[in-house]
Amino acid sequence: MRVPNADGRTRGLALAGELAFALEGREHTLQAAVQPDGTLWAVFADATSGKSSFRFRFLYADAPDAEGRTTADFNRAVLPPCAFAEHFLCPFPPPGNTLDLAIPAGERTLR
């Protein structure tokens, strides 16, 4: 999927699946890429983005088990490299990866 990047250009983002999870009594999904080691990587935004957190963050999850399960632990959400320096190329969240609820966990801002 082609998505805008922090440098203003559009580039491909190889999405290979979804992280599906329940939060605040509702089901949610994030489109994710598979890393060479099998771990999953999702670029997401939420209701805190651009307010009490950076405009988007990265979430990594372990490779799914034999039944396709893994853990989406938002305490492990991290700031993208472009939060630290403008020369890094960071993809923005793909369509559908903006959650309408606040995720007040993980790395949120530079201090």
N, C-alpha and C positions, 0 to 999 in steps of 0.2 A: 504494500500500500504506500502511496506517495503522501508524505506529510510535510508541513512546513518545519523548518529548522530555525534555531535561534539566530542564525546569520541571515535570515530572510529568504534563503533558497529552499526549494522543495526537493526532497530526496526520498528514496525508497526506504521503507521500514519493513523488514521481513517478519510478518506476524504468522505464527504457526498454531495458535490455539487460544484458549481462554482460561483465565483463573475465575472460577465461579465460587462465590462465598455468600454467606448470610451475615448481615450486619443491621442492627437496629430493627430486627424483625422482618427484613426484606432481603430478597435475593438480588445479587449484583454480579456483574461480570466485568472483567478487564481483558482486553485483547493482549496477548503476550507473544514475545519472540522466544525462541529456544536458543540458548547459548551453546557453544561447542561442547561444553562439559555436561549438557543436558539440563542445566538450571534454566528457570524461566525468568524473563525480564519484562516488566510492564512499565510504560510511561503513563502517569496518571495525574489528574488534577482533581481537586475536591472543593468544597465550600470555603476552605481556608485559603485557597490559592490566590496569591496576589494581595492578601490581606494580612493574616497572621502567619503565613508561610510563603515560600517562594512560589512562583507562578505555576510550577509543576514539579513532580518528584519522580524518582525511579523506585521500583519495588522489585526485589529479587526473591525468588522462591526456589526451594530445592527441586531437583528433578522429580517428576511424579513417580509414585510407586507402581507396582504391577497392576494395581486397580485404577491408576490414573489420578490418585490423590496426592496432594501436597498441602502445605500450609501457607496461607497468605498472611504474614505477620507484619502489620503496618508499623509496629515498633521498629522494624528494620528498614523502613522507607528512608531513602537517602536523597540528598540534593544532587542534581545533575552537575557535571563538571562545569557547565557554562554559568553556574551560580557563582563560581569562584574566579573565572577569567573569561573574557569575551572571545578569545580565540578558539575555544572548544566548540565543536559542532554537536549540538544536542537536538534531537527530534522533539517536537511538541507532541502532546498526547494525540493519538489517533482518534477519529470520531468514535464516540461511545465510551471513551476512557476518562470522562469527566463525571465524577460522582456528585450527586446533588446533596450530599451530607458532608459534615465536617469530619476530617481525620486528624484529630489533635495528637498525633503520635509520630515517632520517628524524627529525623532531621527536618526542621521546618524553615529556619532562617539562618543567615550568617550573623554572628554576634561578635 
